Amino acid sequence: MDAENLHYFEKAPIAKAVAHFAVPMMLGTSMSVIYSILNAYFLGTLGNTAMLTALALTLPLFAFIMALGNLIGIGGGTFISRLLGEKKYDDVKHVSSFAFYSSLLLGLVVIAAGLPLIDPLVHGLGATPDSFGFTKDYVTMMLMGSPFVILFFTLENIVRSEGAAITSMVGMILSVVVNIVLDALVIFVFHWGIIGVASATVISSLVASAFYAFHMGFKSQFLTVSIQWFKANKDILGNVFKIGVPVFIMSIFLGAMSLIFNHFLIDYGDRAVAAYGISSRLLQFPEFVLMGLCEGIVPLVAFSFTANKLRMKQTIGFTIKAIVALAVLFGVIVYLTSDHLIGLFTNDPQLIEMGSYILHVTFLSLFITGMTTLFTGIFQATAQETAAFIMSVIQGITLIPVLFIANRMNGFHGVVWSLVVADAVAFLVGAVMLYALRNKLQPDLESLVQ
C-alpha cells in the first residue's frame, strides 16, 4: 500500500475516497456484463443451438468456481483491510500469501474431485443428448483450469483490499479484453467452438492472475506471493472463513434461487421464461453498477472500522445517498424506455409487453437490492460473521415459500412480484441487524474529537 492509497484510506474527502474505491469496481463489473453478452454472441454466430445450451448449462459450475475464489478473496481481503487499519503489516503478508496458495490448492481439489465424476456432473447440469458432448468439453476445460479461475477472483479482492482499486480494475478489464480477443480467435480463426470458449476463459484468468501476482510480488509494499510468508494458523483461518463462508453460501443460494425461479416460470410458457431472461439481463447492468459501488467501499469501511469509526459512518452515509441517486436515475430511464429496451432483443409484441412488465416490477426493488448489498458489505467489513451469514441466506429462504404462496394466489404476476417481496424482507432483516449492532459500529468519543 503506497502513500497515495493510504491517503484515500485516512485523509481524502469522503466523496473522493468513495470514488477512488468504488468507480474502478463499478467499471470492472460493468465490463463483465458486456463480456457475458459478447461471449454468447460470438458462440451464437455458429448457429448451433446445442452449443448455446451448453454455455447456459455450465453457468452453475462457473458460479461455483467463482464462489470458491470469493470465499478466500473476500474473506481474506476484508481481514487484510482491517489489519492495515491496525498497522499489523506482517500479518497482512501472512494473509496474502495464504490467500494465494490456498486458492491454487482449492483448484487442485476441484480437479481431483470433478474429473472422475465428469459424466454424472454433466448429467446433473441438465445436459440433453444433443448438448452432452459440448457441455462435457466445456466442463472438462473449466475443471482443468479451475486453479487459475479461482486465483483470479481471489487476487482481485486481495489487491483491492490494500486500496489499489485502479490496479484491481485494470486486472478485471485485462481479463475481459483477453477473453474477448481469444473468443474471436478460437471461434472465427481456429474453429474450436465451445472448448475454445472455455479455454479463452481459463487463459484470460491466468493472464489476469499473473498481472495481480506481479503487483503483489514487486509493486505492493505489504502484499506478497512468497511461500516464505505462508501461514495457516487458527487466527487466519478463522478470520478468512468467518466472512468467506457466508459469501460462498450466498453465491450457492443465488444459483439455486435462479433454478427454482425458472422452474416456476416454465409453467407459464416459453414467452415467460424468455421475457424474464431478457429483463434480467437488462437489470444486470444497473445491479452490477450498484454492486460495484457497495463492494468497492468494503476495504475503506473495513480499514476505517479499526482506524476511525467516524470516517466509516460518513462513508456509509455518502454511499446510501449515491445508491438513491443511481436507483432513481436508472429507474427513470427504464420506465421511459422499457418497451424499446425489450424490443432490442425481440419483435414479438406479446414478449415485449411481458418483458416490459417484468422489468417495471423488478426495477422497483433496485434501491432495495443496492441497500441489501451495502448491508452485507458492512457486515463483511466489520467482521460481523453472524449477520453476514444471515444476509447470505435470508433472500433464498424467503423466496422459496413466497414463490409457492404467490404462485397459488396470483399466478404469473405472483411469481414476478415474489422477487420484490424477497428483496424487501432481506432489506428489513439487514436494517434491523444494522440497528441492533449500532453500538459496535458507532464512532467512539475519541474519534469524535479528532
C-alpha positions in Angstrom: 0.0 0.0 0.0 1.7 3.3 -1.1 1.3 6.8 0.3 -1.5 7.6 -2.2 -3.6 4.6 -1.2 -3.0 5.4 2.5 -4.2 9.0 1.8 -7.5 7.7 0.4 -7.9 5.4 3.4 -7.2 8.0 6.0 -7.5 11.6 4.9 -9.1 12.2 1.5 -12.6 13.8 1.4 -15.3 11.1 1.7 -16.7 11.7 -1.8 -13.2 11.4 -3.3 -12.3 8.3 -1.2 -15.6 6.5 -2.2 -15.0 7.4 -5.9 -11.4 6.1 -5.7 -12.5 2.7 -4.3 -15.9 2.3 -6.0 -15.6 3.7 -9.5 -12.9 1.2 -10.7 -15.0 -1.6 -9.2 -18.2 -0.3 -11.0 -16.3 -0.1 -14.3 -14.9 -3.6 -13.8 -18.2 -5.2 -13.0 -19.8 -3.4 -15.9 -17.2 -4.8 -18.3 -18.1 -8.3 -17.0 -21.7 -7.8 -18.1 -20.5 -6.7 -21.6 -18.3 -9.8 -21.7 -21.1 -12.1 -20.9 -23.2 -10.7 -23.7 -20.4 -10.8 -26.2 -19.4 -14.3 -25.2 -22.9 -15.6 -26.0 -22.9 -13.5 -29.2 -19.7 -15.0 -30.6 -20.9 -18.5 -29.9 -24.3 -17.7 -31.4 -22.7 -16.8 -34.7 -22.0 -20.5 -35.2 -25.8 -21.2 -35.4 -25.5 -24.2 -33.2 -28.2 -24.2 -30.5 -26.7 -27.1 -28.6 -23.5 -25.0 -28.0 -25.5 -22.1 -26.6 -27.4 -24.6 -24.5 -24.1 -26.0 -23.2 -22.9 -22.5 -22.4 -26.1 -21.8 -20.4 -26.0 -25.1 -18.6 -22.4 -24.6 -17.3 -23.2 -21.3 -15.6 -23.8 -23.0 -12.2 -20.4 -24.7 -12.4 -18.7 -21.3 -13.2 -20.6 -19.7 -10.4 -19.4 -22.4 -8.0 -15.8 -21.9 -9.1 -16.2 -18.1 -8.7 -17.7 -18.6 -5.3 -14.6 -20.5 -4.2 -12.5 -17.6 -5.3 -14.7 -15.2 -3.4 -14.6 -17.4 -0.3 -10.8 -16.8 0.0 -10.7 -13.4 -1.7 -13.5 -11.5 0.2 -12.8 -13.3 3.5 -9.0 -12.6 3.2 -9.5 -9.2 1.7 -11.7 -7.7 4.4 -9.3 -9.2 7.0 -6.3 -7.5 5.3 -8.1 -4.1 5.3 -8.8 -4.4 9.0 -5.2 -5.4 9.6 -3.9 -2.4 7.7 -6.1 -0.2 9.8 -4.4 -1.7 12.9 -1.0 -1.3 11.1 -0.2 -5.1 11.5 1.8 -5.2 8.3 3.5 -8.6 8.9 0.1 -10.2 9.4 -1.0 -8.7 6.1 1.8 -10.6 4.3 0.8 -13.8 6.0 -2.8 -13.5 4.9 -2.0 -12.5 1.3 0.4 -15.5 0.9 -2.2 -17.8 2.5 -4.9 -16.5 0.0 -2.6 -17.1 -3.0 -1.6 -20.6 -2.2 -4.9 -21.8 -0.7 -6.7 -20.7 -3.9 -4.4 -22.8 -6.0 -4.9 -25.7 -3.6 -8.7 -25.4 -3.8 -8.4 -25.5 -7.6 -6.4 -28.8 -7.4 -9.1 -30.2 -5.1 -11.8 -29.2 -7.7 -9.8 -31.1 -10.4 -9.3 -34.2 -8.2 -13.0 -34.3 -7.2 -14.5 -33.2 -10.5 -12.7 -35.1 -13.3 -13.5 -38.7 -12.0 -17.2 -37.6 -11.8 -17.3 -35.7 -15.1 -20.3 -37.7 -16.7 -22.6 -37.6 -13.6 -21.7 -33.9 -13.3 -22.6 -33.1 -16.9 -25.9 -35.0 -16.5 -26.6 -33.2 -13.2 -26.2 -29.8 -15.0 -29.1 -30.9 -17.2 -27.4 -31.7 -20.5 -29.6 -33.2 -23.2 -28.3 -35.8 -25.7 -27.7 -33.1 -28.2 -25.7 -30.8 -25.8 -24.0 -33.5 -23.7 -20.8 -33.6 -25.7 -20.4 -29.8 -25.9 -21.3 -29.5 -22.2 -18.7 -32.1 -21.3 -16.0 -30.4 -23.3 -16.7 -27.1 -21.5 -16.9 -28.6 -18.1 -13.6 -30.6 -18.6 -11.7 -27.4 -19.6 -13.2 -25.4 -16.7 -12.3 -28.1 -14.2 -8.7 -28.3 -15.6 -8.4 -24.5 -15.4 -10.1 -24.0 -12.1 -6.9 -23.2 -10.1 -6.4 -20.1 -12.3 -10.1 -19.1 -12.3 -10.3 -19.4 -8.5 -7.0 -17.5 -8.2 -8.2 -14.7 -10.4 -11.3 -14.0 -8.2 -9.2 -14.3 -5.1 -6.5 -11.9 -6.1 -8.9 -9.3 -7.5 -10.2 -8.9 -4.0 -6.9 -9.1 -2.2 -5.3 -6.4 -4.4 -8.4 -4.1 -3.9 -8.2 -4.7 -0.1 -5.0 -2.7 0.2 -6.5 0.3 -1.6 -5.1 -0.5 -5.1 -8.5 0.0 -6.7 -7.2 1.1 -10.1 -4.9 -2.0 -10.2 -7.8 -4.2 -9.4 -9.9 -2.6 -12.2 -7.0 -3.0 -14.7 -6.8 -6.7 -13.9 -10.6 -7.2 -14.4 -10.6 -5.3 -17.7 -7.5 -7.1 -18.8 -9.3 -10.4 -18.2 -12.3 -9.3 -20.2 -10.3 -7.9 -23.1 -8.1 -11.0 -23.4 -11.2 -13.2 -23.2 -13.0 -11.3 -25.9 -9.9 -11.4 -28.2 -9.4 -15.1 -27.6 -13.1 -15.8 -28.2 -12.9 -14.2 -31.6 -9.7 -16.1 -32.4 -10.8 -19.6 -31.3 -14.2 -19.3 -33.0 -13.5 -17.5 -36.2 -9.9 -18.4 -36.9 -9.2 -21.8 -35.2 -12.9 -23.0 -35.2 -12.6 -24.7 -31.8 -16.2 -24.0 -30.8 -17.2 -24.5 -27.2 -13.9 -25.9 -26.0 -12.2 -22.8 -27.4 -14.5 -20.5 -25.5 -13.8 -22.4 -22.2 -10.0 -22.2 -23.0 -10.3 -18.5 -23.5 -11.9 -18.1 -20.1 -9.1 -20.1 -18.4 -6.3 -18.3 -20.2 -7.7 -14.8 -19.5 -8.0 -15.7 -15.8 -4.3 -16.9 -15.9 -3.2 -13.7 -17.6 -5.0 -11.5 -15.1 -3.8 -13.6 -12.1 -0.2 -13.2 -13.4 -0.8 -9.4 -13.5 -2.1 -9.4 -9.9 0.7 -11.7 -8.7 3.3 -9.3 -10.3 1.7 -6.4 -8.4 1.7 -8.3 -5.1 5.3 -9.5 -5.6 7.0 -6.4 -6.9 4.8 -3.3 -6.6 2.9 -3.7 -3.3 4.6 -2.7 -0.1 2.7 -5.2 2.1 1.1 -7.9 0.0 3.2 -10.9 -1.1 3.1 -14.1 -3.0 6.2 -15.5 -1.3 5.8 -19.0 0.1 8.0 -17.9 2.9 5.2 -15.8 4.4 2.6 -18.6 4.1 0.9 -19.3 7.4 -2.4 -21.1 8.1 -2.9 -20.7 11.8 -6.2 -20.5 13.7 -6.4 -16.7 13.6 -6.0 -16.5 9.8 -8.3 -19.4 9.1 -11.0 -18.1 11.5 -11.0 -14.5 10.2 -10.9 -15.6 6.5 -13.6 -18.2 6.7 -16.0 -16.5 9.1 -16.6 -13.9 6.3 -15.7 -16.0 3.3 -18.1 -18.9 4.1 -21.2 -16.7 4.2 -20.1 -15.2 0.8 -19.7 -18.7 -0.6 -23.1 -19.8 0.7 -24.8 -16.7 -0.7 -23.3 -17.5 -4.2 -24.7 -21.0 -4.0 -28.1 -19.8 -2.8 -28.3 -17.3 -5.7 -27.7 -20.1 -8.2 -30.3 -22.3 -6.6 -32.8 -19.4 -6.5 -32.4 -18.9 -10.2 -33.1 -22.5 -10.9 -36.1 -22.6 -8.7 -37.5 -19.3 -10.1 -37.1 -20.6 -13.7 -38.9 -23.8 -12.7 -42.0 -21.8 -11.7 -41.9 -19.6 -14.9 -41.8 -22.7 -17.1 -45.5 -23.3 -16.2 -46.4 -20.1 -18.0 -44.8 -20.9 -21.3 -41.6 -20.1 -23.2 -42.5 -16.4 -23.5 -42.5 -16.1 -19.7 -39.0 -17.6 -19.5 -37.7 -15.6 -22.4 -39.2 -12.4 -21.1 -37.6 -12.9 -17.7 -34.3 -13.8 -19.4 -34.3 -10.6 -21.4 -35.4 -8.4 -18.5 -32.9 -9.9 -16.0 -30.1 -9.3 -18.5 -31.1 -5.7 -18.8 -31.4 -5.4 -15.0 -27.9 -6.9 -14.7 -26.2 -3.7 -15.7 -27.6 -1.3 -13.0 -27.4 -4.2 -10.5 -23.7 -4.7 -11.2 -23.1 -0.9 -11.1 -24.6 -0.8 -7.6 -22.8 -4.0 -6.6 -19.6 -2.4 -7.7 -20.3 0.7 -5.6 -21.1 -1.3 -2.5 -18.4 -3.9 -2.8 -15.9 -1.2 -3.8 -16.1 0.6 -0.5 -15.7 -2.6 1.6 -11.9 -2.1 2.0 -12.5 1.5 3.1 -15.2 0.5 5.6 -13.0 -2.3 7.0 -9.9 -0.1 7.3 -12.0 2.7 9.0 -13.7 0.2 11.4 -10.3 -0.4 13.1 -8.8 3.1 12.5 -11.5 5.7 12.5 -15.2 4.8 13.0 -16.4 8.3 12.4 -15.0 8.2 8.9 -16.6 4.7 8.5 -20.0 6.3 9.4 -19.5 9.1 6.9 -18.6 6.7 4.2 -21.7 4.6 4.7 -23.9 7.8 4.7 -22.4 9.0 1.5 -22.8 5.6 -0.2 -26.5 5.5 0.8 -27.0 8.8 -1.0 -25.2 7.5 -4.1 -27.4 4.4 -4.1 -30.6 6.5 -4.0 -29.3 8.8 -6.8 -28.3 5.9 -9.1 -31.5 3.9 -8.4 -33.6 6.9 -9.3 -31.6 7.6 -12.5 -31.8 4.0 -13.7 -35.5 3.8 -12.7 -36.4 6.9 -14.8 -34.6 5.6 -17.8 -36.2 2.1 -17.6 -39.8 3.4 -17.1 -39.4 5.8 -20.1 -37.8 3.3 -22.5 -38.7 -0.3 -21.3 -40.6 -1.2 -24.5 -37.7 -0.1 -26.6 -35.2 -1.9 -24.4 -37.0 -5.2 -24.7 -37.5 -4.5 -28.4 -33.8 -4.7 -28.9 -34.0 -8.4 -28.3 -37.3 -9.4 -29.9 -40.0 -8.1 -32.2 -42.7 -10.3 -30.6 -45.4 -7.8 -29.3 -46.5 -10.2 -26.5 -43.0 -10.9 -25.5 -42.2 -7.1 -25.4 -45.3 -6.5 -23.3 -44.5 -9.3 -20.8 -40.8 -8.3 -20.6 -41.6 -4.7 -20.1 -44.0 -5.7 -17.2 -41.3 -7.8 -15.6 -38.7 -5.0 -16.0 -41.0 -2.5 -14.3 -41.7 -4.8 -11.3 -38.2 -5.9 -10.8 -36.8 -2.4 -11.1 -38.9 -1.4 -8.1 -36.5 -3.3 -5.9 -33.3 -1.8 -7.4 -32.8 0.6 -4.4 -33.6 -2.3 -2.0 -31.1 -4.6 -3.7 -28.5 -1.9 -3.5 -29.1 -1.3 0.2 -29.1 -5.1 0.9 -25.7 -5.3 -0.9 -24.4 -2.4 1.2 -25.6 -4.1 4.5 -23.9 -7.3 3.5 -20.7 -5.4 2.7 -20.8 -3.5 6.1 -21.2 -6.8 8.0 -18.3 -8.4 6.0 -16.0 -5.4 6.5 -16.7 -5.2 10.3 -16.3 -8.9 10.9 -19.9 -9.4 11.9 -19.9 -13.0 10.8 -23.4 -14.0 12.1 -25.1 -11.0 10.4 -23.1 -11.7 7.2 -24.3 -15.3 7.3 -27.9 -14.3 7.8 -27.8 -11.9 4.9 -26.3 -14.7 2.8 -29.3 -17.0 3.2 -32.3 -14.8 4.1 -33.3 -13.9 0.5 -33.2 -17.6 -0.6 -35.0 -18.8 2.5 -37.7 -16.1 1.9 -38.1 -16.6 -1.8 -39.0 -20.3 -1.8 -42.1 -20.1 0.4 -43.1 -16.7 -1.1 -43.0 -18.3 -4.6 -45.2 -21.1 -3.6 -47.8 -18.9 -1.9 -47.7 -16.1 -4.6 -47.9 -18.6 -7.4 -51.0 -20.2 -5.9 -52.7 -16.9 -5.1 -51.9 -14.8 -8.2 -50.2 -17.0 -10.8 -47.7 -15.4 -13.1 -48.0 -12.0 -11.5 -47.4 -13.5 -8.1 -44.2 -15.3 -9.3 -42.8 -12.0 -10.7 -43.7 -10.0 -7.5 -42.2 -12.7 -5.3 -38.7 -11.3 -6.2 -39.6 -7.9 -4.8 -41.1 -9.4 -1.7 -38.0 -11.5 -1.0 -35.8 -8.4 -1.6 -37.9 -6.4 0.8 -37.6 -9.0 3.5 -33.8 -9.2 3.1 -33.7 -5.4 3.3 -35.7 -5.2 6.5 -33.7 -8.0 8.2 -30.5 -6.2 7.2 -31.7 -2.9 8.6 -32.8 -4.5 11.9 -29.4 -6.2 12.3 -27.6 -3.0 11.5 -29.6 -1.1 14.1 -29.0 -3.9 16.6 -25.2 -3.6 16.0 -25.2 0.2 16.2 -23.3 0.3 19.5 -20.5 -1.8 18.0 -20.3 0.2 14.8 -20.8 3.8 16.0 -17.9 6.2 16.5 -16.3 6.4 19.9 -15.7 9.6 21.8 -12.0 9.7 20.8 -13.0 9.6 17.1 -15.5 12.5 17.5 -12.9 14.9 18.9 -10.3 14.3 16.2 
